């Protein structure tokens, strides 16, 4: 049988203190991965990464939220008193959120601020 030639998977002998060296190899691997991320220009730890299709989807969702605001406006004629006030609040929230999502997505699309 052939021995495994991959240095990352090789088992190290125990040192004087009883540690197997696995912790050392894991730390070395983590340092090399962090160096690769810094060199590639990717922003680590910033959460979800946007793609072009994801930004298109966000634009469509923003339009859907604006459509919901429009349907609430069309139903305001049947509401009374405090219900009408709450509907105004929801229309404002949906309108602002929809416009913000659409504008942010379009800005990122035009400036090409997304991963390929």
N, CA, C and O atoms as CSV, one atom per row, in Angstrom:
chain,resi,resn,atom,element,x,y,z
A,1,UNK,N,N,0.822,-1.178,0.000
A,1,UNK,CA,C,0.000,0.000,0.000
A,1,UNK,C,C,0.866,1.241,0.000
A,1,UNK,O,O,1.937,1.255,0.606
A,2,UNK,N,N,0.412,2.274,-0.671
A,2,UNK,CA,C,1.145,3.528,-0.741
A,2,UNK,C,C,0.885,4.368,0.495
A,2,UNK,O,O,-0.229,4.396,1.018
A,3,UNK,N,N,1.916,5.047,0.956
A,3,UNK,CA,C,1.737,5.942,2.089
A,3,UNK,C,C,1.163,7.261,1.614
A,3,UNK,O,O,1.350,7.655,0.463
A,4,UNK,N,N,0.469,7.933,2.503
A,4,UNK,CA,C,-0.120,9.231,2.176
A,4,UNK,C,C,0.984,10.273,2.135
A,4,UNK,O,O,1.684,10.468,3.128
A,5,UNK,N,N,1.151,10.947,1.003
A,5,UNK,CA,C,2.219,11.927,0.829
A,5,UNK,C,C,1.769,13.350,1.156
A,5,UNK,O,O,2.580,14.273,1.077
A,6,UNK,N,N,0.516,13.553,1.516
A,6,UNK,CA,C,-0.001,14.881,1.819
A,6,UNK,C,C,0.496,15.312,3.196
A,6,UNK,O,O,0.175,14.652,4.184
A,7,UNK,N,N,1.275,16.404,3.298
A,7,UNK,CA,C,1.830,16.812,4.594
A,7,UNK,C,C,0.758,17.312,5.562
A,7,UNK,O,O,0.973,17.303,6.775
A,8,UNK,N,N,-0.382,17.743,5.050
A,8,UNK,CA,C,-1.429,18.224,5.949
A,8,UNK,C,C,-2.082,17.078,6.698
A,8,UNK,O,O,-2.574,17.257,7.812
A,9,UNK,N,N,-2.088,15.898,6.089
A,9,UNK,CA,C,-2.758,14.760,6.698
A,9,UNK,C,C,-1.802,13.853,7.469
A,9,UNK,O,O,-2.238,12.879,8.082
A,10,UNK,N,N,-0.511,14.159,7.445
A,10,UNK,CA,C,0.439,13.266,8.098
A,10,UNK,C,C,0.339,13.419,9.614
A,10,UNK,O,O,0.146,14.520,10.130
A,11,UNK,N,N,0.472,12.319,10.302
A,11,UNK,CA,C,0.382,12.299,11.758
A,11,UNK,C,C,1.779,12.543,12.299
A,11,UNK,O,O,2.736,11.880,11.898
A,12,UNK,N,N,1.890,13.491,13.204
A,12,UNK,CA,C,3.188,13.816,13.787
A,12,UNK,C,C,3.370,13.056,15.095
A,12,UNK,O,O,2.405,12.725,15.784
A,13,UNK,N,N,4.615,12.793,15.412
A,13,UNK,CA,C,4.898,12.101,16.662
A,13,UNK,C,C,4.674,13.037,17.834
A,13,UNK,O,O,4.689,14.258,17.680
A,14,UNK,N,N,4.467,12.461,18.994
A,14,UNK,CA,C,4.214,13.273,20.182
A,14,UNK,C,C,5.506,13.916,20.658
A,14,UNK,O,O,6.566,13.290,20.685
A,15,UNK,N,N,5.384,15.213,21.039
A,15,UNK,CA,C,6.564,15.899,21.544
A,15,UNK,C,C,6.726,15.620,23.035
A,15,UNK,O,O,5.992,14.809,23.601
A,16,UNK,N,N,7.687,16.291,23.670
A,16,UNK,CA,C,8.011,16.027,25.078
A,16,UNK,C,C,6.848,16.310,26.015
A,16,UNK,O,O,6.703,15.641,27.038
A,17,UNK,N,N,6.010,17.300,25.679
A,17,UNK,CA,C,4.923,17.669,26.572
A,17,UNK,C,C,3.677,16.820,26.349
A,17,UNK,O,O,2.698,16.974,27.079
A,18,UNK,N,N,3.686,15.936,25.368
A,18,UNK,CA,C,2.545,15.072,25.138
A,18,UNK,C,C,1.603,15.594,24.067
A,18,UNK,O,O,0.582,14.964,23.792
A,19,UNK,N,N,1.921,16.734,23.452
A,19,UNK,CA,C,1.080,17.261,22.381
A,19,UNK,C,C,1.434,16.553,21.085
A,19,UNK,O,O,2.598,16.242,20.833
A,20,UNK,N,N,0.445,16.305,20.282
A,20,UNK,CA,C,0.689,15.544,19.059
A,20,UNK,C,C,1.094,16.417,17.891
A,20,UNK,O,O,1.418,15.887,16.828
A,21,UNK,N,N,1.090,17.714,18.038
A,21,UNK,CA,C,1.482,18.586,16.941
A,21,UNK,C,C,0.317,18.918,16.016
A,21,UNK,O,O,0.466,19.700,15.076
A,22,UNK,N,N,-0.835,18.326,16.283
A,22,UNK,CA,C,-2.004,18.592,15.444
A,22,UNK,C,C,-2.425,20.050,15.584
A,22,UNK,O,O,-2.812,20.693,14.609
A,23,UNK,N,N,-2.345,20.562,16.812
A,23,UNK,CA,C,-2.709,21.953,17.032
A,23,UNK,C,C,-1.808,22.877,16.237
A,23,UNK,O,O,-2.269,23.877,15.687
A,24,UNK,N,N,-0.515,22.546,16.171
A,24,UNK,CA,C,0.427,23.373,15.422
A,24,UNK,C,C,0.102,23.370,13.936
A,24,UNK,O,O,0.137,24.413,13.284
A,25,UNK,N,N,-0.216,22.187,13.401
A,25,UNK,CA,C,-0.522,22.115,11.969
A,25,UNK,C,C,-1.829,22.832,11.656
A,25,UNK,O,O,-1.954,23.447,10.597
A,26,UNK,N,N,-2.814,22.762,12.565
A,26,UNK,CA,C,-4.064,23.487,12.351
A,26,UNK,C,C,-3.837,24.989,12.373
A,26,UNK,O,O,-4.430,25.716,11.576
A,27,UNK,N,N,-2.996,25.456,13.266
A,27,UNK,CA,C,-2.698,26.889,13.328
A,27,UNK,C,C,-1.985,27.334,12.059
A,27,UNK,O,O,-2.263,28.415,11.540
A,28,UNK,N,N,-1.066,26.508,11.553
A,28,UNK,CA,C,-0.376,26.855,10.310
A,28,UNK,C,C,-1.346,26.917,9.141
A,28,UNK,O,O,-1.248,27.809,8.298
A,29,UNK,N,N,-2.287,25.969,9.085
A,29,UNK,CA,C,-3.279,25.964,8.008
A,29,UNK,C,C,-4.180,27.187,8.080
A,29,UNK,O,O,-4.503,27.779,7.050
A,30,UNK,N,N,-4.592,27.575,9.293
A,30,UNK,CA,C,-5.444,28.761,9.446
A,30,UNK,C,C,-4.714,30.021,9.010
A,30,UNK,O,O,-5.306,30.901,8.384
A,31,UNK,N,N,-3.421,30.111,9.342
A,31,UNK,CA,C,-2.645,31.281,8.924
A,31,UNK,C,C,-2.520,31.348,7.410
A,31,UNK,O,O,-2.579,32.434,6.834
A,32,UNK,N,N,-2.351,30.215,6.762
A,32,UNK,CA,C,-2.217,30.224,5.302
A,32,UNK,C,C,-3.541,30.572,4.638
A,32,UNK,O,O,-3.558,31.254,3.613
A,33,UNK,N,N,-4.651,30.113,5.207
A,33,UNK,CA,C,-5.971,30.447,4.652
A,33,UNK,C,C,-6.244,31.940,4.805
A,33,UNK,O,O,-6.751,32.576,3.881
A,34,UNK,N,N,-5.909,32.505,5.968
A,34,UNK,CA,C,-6.102,33.942,6.175
A,34,UNK,C,C,-5.238,34.750,5.216
A,34,UNK,O,O,-5.672,35.787,4.714
A,35,UNK,N,N,-4.027,34.288,4.961
A,35,UNK,CA,C,-3.144,34.996,4.023
A,35,UNK,C,C,-3.708,34.945,2.612
A,35,UNK,O,O,-3.598,35.920,1.869
A,36,UNK,N,N,-4.311,33.825,2.230
A,36,UNK,CA,C,-4.921,33.718,0.905
A,36,UNK,C,C,-6.099,34.676,0.776
A,36,UNK,O,O,-6.259,35.318,-0.262
A,37,UNK,N,N,-6.931,34.781,1.823
A,37,UNK,CA,C,-8.081,35.681,1.774
A,37,UNK,C,C,-7.649,37.135,1.682
A,37,UNK,O,O,-8.279,37.917,0.970
A,38,UNK,N,N,-6.590,37.514,2.384
A,38,UNK,CA,C,-6.110,38.885,2.326
A,38,UNK,C,C,-5.554,39.182,0.945
A,38,UNK,O,O,-5.787,40.261,0.400
A,39,UNK,N,N,-4.827,38.244,0.378
A,39,UNK,CA,C,-4.216,38.444,-0.925
A,39,UNK,C,C,-5.232,38.481,-2.061
A,39,UNK,O,O,-4.994,39.141,-3.072
A,40,UNK,N,N,-6.349,37.793,-1.918
A,40,UNK,CA,C,-7.312,37.728,-3.011
A,40,UNK,C,C,-8.258,38.924,-3.031
A,40,UNK,O,O,-9.025,39.078,-3.981
A,41,UNK,N,N,-8.223,39.765,-2.015
A,41,UNK,CA,C,-9.065,40.952,-2.003
A,41,UNK,C,C,-10.457,40.703,-1.447
A,41,UNK,O,O,-11.280,41.618,-1.439
A,42,UNK,N,N,-10.743,39.504,-0.987
A,42,UNK,CA,C,-12.061,39.221,-0.429
A,42,UNK,C,C,-12.139,39.788,0.973
A,42,UNK,O,O,-11.154,39.796,1.711
A,43,UNK,N,N,-13.308,40.256,1.327
A,43,UNK,CA,C,-13.511,40.825,2.644
A,43,UNK,C,C,-13.994,39.725,3.570
A,43,UNK,O,O,-15.134,39.274,3.463
A,44,UNK,N,N,-13.143,39.298,4.468
A,44,UNK,CA,C,-13.497,38.221,5.374
A,44,UNK,C,C,-14.348,38.722,6.526
A,44,UNK,O,O,-14.155,39.835,7.014
A,45,UNK,N,N,-15.281,37.905,6.955
A,45,UNK,CA,C,-16.083,38.216,8.122
A,45,UNK,C,C,-17.134,39.285,7.907
A,45,UNK,O,O,-17.655,39.826,8.882
A,46,UNK,N,N,-17.464,39.609,6.672
A,46,UNK,CA,C,-18.448,40.670,6.440
A,46,UNK,C,C,-19.825,40.114,6.152
A,46,UNK,O,O,-20.738,40.868,5.816
A,47,UNK,N,N,-19.990,38.827,6.276
A,47,UNK,CA,C,-21.304,38.257,6.072
A,47,UNK,C,C,-21.498,37.733,4.668
A,47,UNK,O,O,-20.570,37.229,4.037
A,48,UNK,N,N,-22.720,37.862,4.194
A,48,UNK,CA,C,-23.082,37.303,2.906
A,48,UNK,C,C,-22.445,38.077,1.757
A,48,UNK,O,O,-22.350,39.303,1.798
A,49,UNK,N,N,-22.014,37.352,0.740
A,49,UNK,CA,C,-21.382,37.953,-0.421
A,49,UNK,C,C,-22.420,38.071,-1.532
A,49,UNK,O,O,-23.177,37.131,-1.772
A,50,UNK,N,N,-22.462,39.209,-2.208
A,50,UNK,CA,C,-23.434,39.442,-3.262
A,50,UNK,C,C,-22.911,38.943,-4.598
A,50,UNK,O,O,-21.726,39.077,-4.906
A,51,UNK,N,N,-23.800,38.370,-5.382
A,51,UNK,CA,C,-23.490,38.001,-6.754
A,51,UNK,C,C,-24.403,38.809,-7.669
A,51,UNK,O,O,-25.340,39.459,-7.206
A,52,UNK,N,N,-24.129,38.764,-8.948
A,52,UNK,CA,C,-24.931,39.535,-9.896
A,52,UNK,C,C,-26.382,39.052,-9.876
A,52,UNK,O,O,-27.303,39.869,-9.839
A,53,UNK,N,N,-26.594,37.742,-9.901
A,53,UNK,CA,C,-27.959,37.218,-9.879
A,53,UNK,C,C,-28.657,37.530,-8.562
A,53,UNK,O,O,-29.864,37.771,-8.542
A,54,UNK,N,N,-27.911,37.527,-7.466
A,54,UNK,CA,C,-28.490,37.888,-6.176
A,54,UNK,C,C,-28.955,39.334,-6.159
A,54,UNK,O,O,-29.997,39.650,-5.585
A,55,UNK,N,N,-28.179,40.215,-6.790
A,55,UNK,CA,C,-28.579,41.623,-6.854
A,55,UNK,C,C,-29.799,41.813,-7.747
A,55,UNK,O,O,-30.661,42.641,-7.453
A,56,UNK,N,N,-29.877,41.045,-8.846
A,56,UNK,CA,C,-31.092,41.097,-9.667
A,56,UNK,C,C,-32.305,40.636,-8.864
A,56,UNK,O,O,-33.380,41.229,-8.949
A,57,UNK,N,N,-32.123,39.582,-8.091
A,57,UNK,CA,C,-33.211,39.073,-7.260
A,57,UNK,C,C,-33.620,40.096,-6.210
A,57,UNK,O,O,-34.811,40.268,-5.951
A,58,UNK,N,N,-32.653,40.776,-5.601
A,58,UNK,CA,C,-32.976,41.818,-4.624
A,58,UNK,C,C,-33.762,42.954,-5.268
A,58,UNK,O,O,-34.658,43.519,-4.642
A,59,UNK,N,N,-33.432,43.293,-6.519
A,59,UNK,CA,C,-34.163,44.345,-7.222
A,59,UNK,C,C,-35.614,43.930,-7.438
A,59,UNK,O,O,-36.526,44.739,-7.265
A,60,UNK,N,N,-35.825,42.687,-7.811
A,60,UNK,CA,C,-37.191,42.181,-8.014
A,60,UNK,C,C,-37.951,42.168,-6.689
A,60,UNK,O,O,-39.130,42.522,-6.648
A,61,UNK,N,N,-37.298,41.769,-5.623
A,61,UNK,CA,C,-37.952,41.755,-4.305
A,61,UNK,C,C,-38.300,43.165,-3.863
A,61,UNK,O,O,-39.362,43.383,-3.280
A,62,UNK,N,N,-37.422,44.130,-4.132
A,62,UNK,CA,C,-37.732,45.525,-3.814
A,62,UNK,C,C,-38.957,46.003,-4.586
A,62,UNK,O,O,-39.792,46.724,-4.041
A,63,UNK,N,N,-39.066,45.603,-5.856
A,63,UNK,CA,C,-40.252,45.941,-6.645
A,63,UNK,C,C,-41.499,45.299,-6.083
A,63,UNK,O,O,-42.570,45.907,-6.095
A,64,UNK,N,N,-41.375,44.073,-5.588
A,64,UNK,CA,C,-42.515,43.394,-4.975
A,64,UNK,C,C,-42.968,44.119,-3.705
A,64,UNK,O,O,-44.165,44.242,-3.448
A,65,UNK,N,N,-42.017,44.589,-2.927
A,65,UNK,CA,C,-42.366,45.341,-1.715
A,65,UNK,C,C,-43.064,46.644,-2.087
A,65,UNK,O,O,-44.021,47.040,-1.423
A,66,UNK,N,N,-42.601,47.313,-3.138
A,66,UNK,CA,C,-43.285,48.524,-3.606
A,66,UNK,C,C,-44.705,48.197,-4.092
A,66,UNK,O,O,-45.632,48.979,-3.879
A,67,UNK,N,N,-44.869,47.055,-4.736
A,67,UNK,CA,C,-46.204,46.637,-5.178
A,67,UNK,C,C,-47.122,46.418,-3.975
A,67,UNK,O,O,-48.299,46.778,-4.017
A,68,UNK,N,N,-46.583,45.829,-2.903
A,68,UNK,CA,C,-47.390,45.652,-1.685
A,68,UNK,C,C,-47.816,47.004,-1.115
A,68,UNK,O,O,-48.950,47.154,-0.660
A,69,UNK,N,N,-46.927,47.973,-1.136
A,69,UNK,CA,C,-47.283,49.320,-0.667
A,69,UNK,C,C,-48.403,49.892,-1.524
A,69,UNK,O,O,-49.323,50.519,-1.000
A,70,UNK,N,N,-48.337,49.685,-2.834
A,70,UNK,CA,C,-49.374,50.177,-3.744
A,70,UNK,C,C,-50.718,49.506,-3.459
A,70,UNK,O,O,-51.751,50.176,-3.472
A,71,UNK,N,N,-50.724,48.203,-3.203
A,71,UNK,CA,C,-51.989,47.515,-2.917
A,71,UNK,C,C,-52.581,47.965,-1.587
A,71,UNK,O,O,-53.801,48.001,-1.428
A,72,UNK,N,N,-51.723,48.308,-0.635
A,72,UNK,CA,C,-52.245,48.827,0.635
A,72,UNK,C,C,-52.893,50.186,0.399
A,72,UNK,O,O,-53.941,50.482,0.974
A,73,UNK,N,N,-52.275,51.015,-0.445
A,73,UNK,CA,C,-52.852,52.334,-0.747
A,73,UNK,C,C,-54.212,52.177,-1.391
A,73,UNK,O,O,-55.137,52.928,-1.079
A,74,UNK,N,N,-54.347,51.209,-2.289
A,74,UNK,CA,C,-55.628,51.038,-2.977
A,74,UNK,C,C,-56.722,50.553,-2.033
A,74,UNK,O,O,-57.902,50.769,-2.309
A,75,UNK,N,N,-56.368,49.909,-0.936
A,75,UNK,CA,C,-57.361,49.428,0.031
A,75,UNK,C,C,-57.637,50.421,1.153
A,75,UNK,O,O,-58.425,50.114,2.047
A,76,UNK,N,N,-57.027,51.582,1.139
A,76,UNK,CA,C,-57.202,52.537,2.231
A,76,UNK,C,C,-58.599,53.154,2.274
A,76,UNK,O,O,-59.021,53.643,3.322
A,77,UNK,N,N,-59.304,53.140,1.179
A,77,UNK,CA,C,-60.634,53.743,1.158
A,77,UNK,C,C,-61.629,53.036,2.067
A,77,UNK,O,O,-62.592,53.650,2.527
A,78,UNK,N,N,-61.408,51.765,2.328
A,78,UNK,CA,C,-62.345,51.006,3.160
A,78,UNK,C,C,-61.973,51.030,4.636
A,78,UNK,O,O,-62.769,50.604,5.472
A,79,UNK,N,N,-60.782,51.518,4.978
A,79,UNK,CA,C,-60.334,51.529,6.373
A,79,UNK,C,C,-60.863,52.754,7.101
A,79,UNK,O,O,-61.197,53.765,6.484
A,80,UNK,N,N,-60.934,52.649,8.434
A,80,UNK,CA,C,-61.426,53.773,9.225
A,80,UNK,C,C,-60.460,54.096,10.359
A,80,UNK,O,O,-59.764,53.209,10.853
A,81,UNK,N,N,-60.413,55.342,10.767
A,81,UNK,CA,C,-59.706,55.836,11.947
A,81,UNK,C,C,-58.294,55.339,12.134
A,81,UNK,O,O,-57.401,55.624,11.335
A,82,UNK,N,N,-58.105,54.575,13.228
A,82,UNK,CA,C,-56.759,54.106,13.571
A,82,UNK,C,C,-56.231,53.108,12.558
A,82,UNK,O,O,-55.021,53.010,12.357
A,83,UNK,N,N,-57.119,52.371,11.921
A,83,UNK,CA,C,-56.680,51.432,10.886
A,83,UNK,C,C,-56.054,52.182,9.721
A,83,UNK,O,O,-55.056,51.736,9.156
A,84,UNK,N,N,-56.632,53.308,9.365
A,84,UNK,CA,C,-56.098,54.099,8.270
A,84,UNK,C,C,-54.718,54.652,8.633
A,84,UNK,O,O,-53.822,54.698,7.790
A,85,UNK,N,N,-54.553,55.069,9.884
A,85,UNK,CA,C,-53.257,55.577,10.333
A,85,UNK,C,C,-52.192,54.478,10.256
A,85,UNK,O,O,-51.069,54.717,9.812
A,86,UNK,N,N,-52.558,53.285,10.690
A,86,UNK,CA,C,-51.616,52.168,10.621
A,86,UNK,C,C,-51.276,51.821,9.176
A,86,UNK,O,O,-50.137,51.467,8.874
A,87,UNK,N,N,-52.244,51.918,8.297
A,87,UNK,CA,C,-51.974,51.643,6.886
A,87,UNK,C,C,-51.012,52.671,6.306
A,87,UNK,O,O,-50.139,52.326,5.510
A,88,UNK,N,N,-51.169,53.942,6.703
A,88,UNK,CA,C,-50.212,54.965,6.257
A,88,UNK,C,C,-48.790,54.644,6.725
A,88,UNK,O,O,-47.823,54.815,5.982
A,89,UNK,N,N,-48.685,54.179,7.962
A,89,UNK,CA,C,-47.372,53.825,8.508
A,89,UNK,C,C,-46.760,52.676,7.705
A,89,UNK,O,O,-45.582,52.713,7.349
A,90,UNK,N,N,-47.574,51.655,7.426
A,90,UNK,CA,C,-47.052,50.514,6.668
A,90,UNK,C,C,-46.708,50.884,5.231
A,90,UNK,O,O,-45.730,50.379,4.680
A,91,UNK,N,N,-47.491,51.750,4.627
A,91,UNK,CA,C,-47.162,52.197,3.268
A,91,UNK,C,C,-45.832,52.942,3.273
A,91,UNK,O,O,-45.008,52.756,2.378
A,92,UNK,N,N,-45.626,53.782,4.280
A,92,UNK,CA,C,-44.358,54.520,4.370
A,92,UNK,C,C,-43.183,53.559,4.564
A,92,UNK,O,O,-42.154,53.700,3.904
A,93,UNK,N,N,-43.329,52.594,5.457
A,93,UNK,CA,C,-42.249,51.633,5.714
A,93,UNK,C,C,-41.960,50.807,4.470
A,93,UNK,O,O,-40.804,50.660,4.076
A,94,UNK,N,N,-43.020,50.260,3.842
A,94,UNK,CA,C,-42.827,49.441,2.646
A,94,UNK,C,C,-42.242,50.273,1.512
A,94,UNK,O,O,-41.369,49.799,0.784
A,95,UNK,N,N,-42.709,51.500,1.355
A,95,UNK,CA,C,-42.210,52.353,0.285
A,95,UNK,C,C,-40.733,52.675,0.446
A,95,UNK,O,O,-39.955,52.573,-0.502
A,96,UNK,N,N,-40.357,53.064,1.656
A,96,UNK,CA,C,-38.952,53.394,1.921
A,96,UNK,C,C,-38.068,52.162,1.764
A,96,UNK,O,O,-37.000,52.236,1.157
A,97,UNK,N,N,-38.509,51.031,2.309
A,97,UNK,CA,C,-37.711,49.803,2.210
A,97,UNK,C,C,-37.572,49.356,0.756
A,97,UNK,O,O,-36.479,48.983,0.327
A,98,UNK,N,N,-38.649,49.388,0.005
A,98,UNK,CA,C,-38.603,48.964,-1.390
A,98,UNK,C,C,-37.684,49.843,-2.224
A,98,UNK,O,O,-36.874,49.340,-3.003
A,99,UNK,N,N,-37.808,51.146,-2.063
A,99,UNK,CA,C,-36.959,52.070,-2.820
A,99,UNK,C,C,-35.498,51.904,-2.419
A,99,UNK,O,O,-34.619,51.915,-3.280
A,100,UNK,N,N,-35.229,51.751,-1.132
A,100,UNK,CA,C,-33.854,51.587,-0.673
A,100,UNK,C,C,-33.237,50.307,-1.224
A,100,UNK,O,O,-32.091,50.321,-1.674
A,101,UNK,N,N,-33.982,49.193,-1.196
A,101,UNK,CA,C,-33.464,47.924,-1.708
A,101,UNK,C,C,-33.170,48.025,-3.196
A,101,UNK,O,O,-32.125,47.564,-3.656
A,102,UNK,N,N,-34.080,48.624,-3.950
A,102,UNK,CA,C,-33.886,48.755,-5.393
A,102,UNK,C,C,-32.681,49.640,-5.703
A,102,UNK,O,O,-31.836,49.278,-6.522
A,103,UNK,N,N,-32.602,50.797,-5.052
A,103,UNK,CA,C,-31.494,51.716,-5.338
A,103,UNK,C,C,-30.149,51.133,-4.933
A,103,UNK,O,O,-29.167,51.288,-5.659
A,104,UNK,N,N,-30.089,50.466,-3.786
A,104,UNK,CA,C,-28.839,49.865,-3.339
A,104,UNK,C,C,-28.405,48.752,-4.290
A,104,UNK,O,O,-27.224,48.648,-4.623
A,105,UNK,N,N,-29.337,47.931,-4.725
A,105,UNK,CA,C,-29.001,46.846,-5.648
A,105,UNK,C,C,-28.550,47.386,-6.998
A,105,UNK,O,O,-27.573,46.897,-7.566
A,106,UNK,N,N,-29.249,48.387,-7.512
A,106,UNK,CA,C,-28.861,48.955,-8.802
A,106,UNK,C,C,-27.502,49.651,-8.722
A,106,UNK,O,O,-26.705,49.576,-9.658
A,107,UNK,N,N,-27.240,50.328,-7.599
A,107,UNK,CA,C,-25.942,50.979,-7.416
A,107,UNK,C,C,-24.821,49.947,-7.443
A,107,UNK,O,O,-23.794,50.156,-8.087
A,108,UNK,N,N,-25.022,48.826,-6.740
A,108,UNK,CA,C,-24.006,47.781,-6.713
A,108,UNK,C,C,-23.846,47.114,-8.079
A,108,UNK,O,O,-22.744,46.709,-8.448
A,109,UNK,N,N,-24.943,47.001,-8.826
A,109,UNK,CA,C,-24.856,46.420,-10.164
A,109,UNK,C,C,-24.077,47.331,-11.107
A,109,UNK,O,O,-23.224,46.860,-11.860
A,110,UNK,N,N,-24.362,48.631,-11.074
A,110,UNK,CA,C,-23.697,49.548,-11.981
A,110,UNK,C,C,-22.224,49.757,-11.638
A,110,UNK,O,O,-21.398,49.941,-12.532
A,111,UNK,N,N,-21.894,49.728,-10.340
A,111,UNK,CA,C,-20.498,49.871,-9.928
A,111,UNK,C,C,-19.751,48.537,-9.918
A,111,UNK,O,O,-18.555,48.494,-9.628
A,112,UNK,N,N,-20.455,47.454,-10.234
A,112,UNK,CA,C,-19.911,46.095,-10.263
A,112,UNK,C,C,-19.295,45.707,-8.917
A,112,UNK,O,O,-18.187,45.174,-8.863
A,113,UNK,N,N,-20.018,45.977,-7.841
A,113,UNK,CA,C,-19.585,45.633,-6.496
A,113,UNK,C,C,-20.162,44.264,-6.113
A,113,UNK,O,O,-20.908,44.143,-5.141
A,114,UNK,N,N,-19.810,43.254,-6.881
A,114,UNK,CA,C,-20.285,41.901,-6.594
A,114,UNK,C,C,-19.221,40.911,-7.019
A,114,UNK,O,O,-18.335,41.230,-7.812
A,115,UNK,N,N,-19.319,39.702,-6.482
A,115,UNK,CA,C,-18.381,38.652,-6.850
A,115,UNK,C,C,-18.874,37.973,-8.117
A,115,UNK,O,O,-20.074,37.888,-8.376
A,116,UNK,N,N,-17.939,37.505,-8.878
A,116,UNK,CA,C,-18.275,36.854,-10.154
A,116,UNK,C,C,-18.777,35.497,-9.947
A,116,UNK,O,O,-19.106,34.807,-10.912
